[in-house]
Amino acid sequence: MPAYSHRAHRATPHWRALSALALTSALCWPSVPAFADALVTVQLKDAQGAPADGKVELSDAAGKVIASCEAHGGQCELKNVPGGFLTVTVQPAKGAAPKPRKVMIPPTGKVSLVVATG
């Protein structure tokens, strides 16, 4: 049985070149961002069901506002909203503000959210 040799386990120039090529390819390969957020279409209505104007905010569990929009003619959109349980807060241009409420936003897709003011 031949004696153990450290030389036999050293990387050959061929393997070094392949390793360098693999590392360079991995670092330079264009990355494709993963979009896993929802588009939320908001309909804001007054107590009689007519379109209302106002500000709509979505907040996370810590109370941080993660998305907001101004509804004009009763509609606005919130783009790139992360999925999860969020709190909807409305500041209507007229009338009383409703109590904040929790909603579940799916991680992807289009969501319709109808909010009625006081």
C-alpha angles and dihedrals in degrees: 000000000000119000117261112266126196088204092068091061098048117109111260120225088254093058092043090054092048091048092050091048092050092049093047091048092050093050096044099040109115109251120222113218116232112232108201100155132111133240108226118201110200126205112193116197134181125230091277093051096254120134112274135197123230148106121289122197133185116205132188126232091276091055095252113145107237099174138011140171140180114241114218116181088004098298141093139146133235111204129202095012112173116233123254142075109323135172120239117212123183129197104189121205088229133021133017123324116244120235114272112262136196121244134181114232115194117231094248142014136042121316129191115210120188115195125183121205122221 
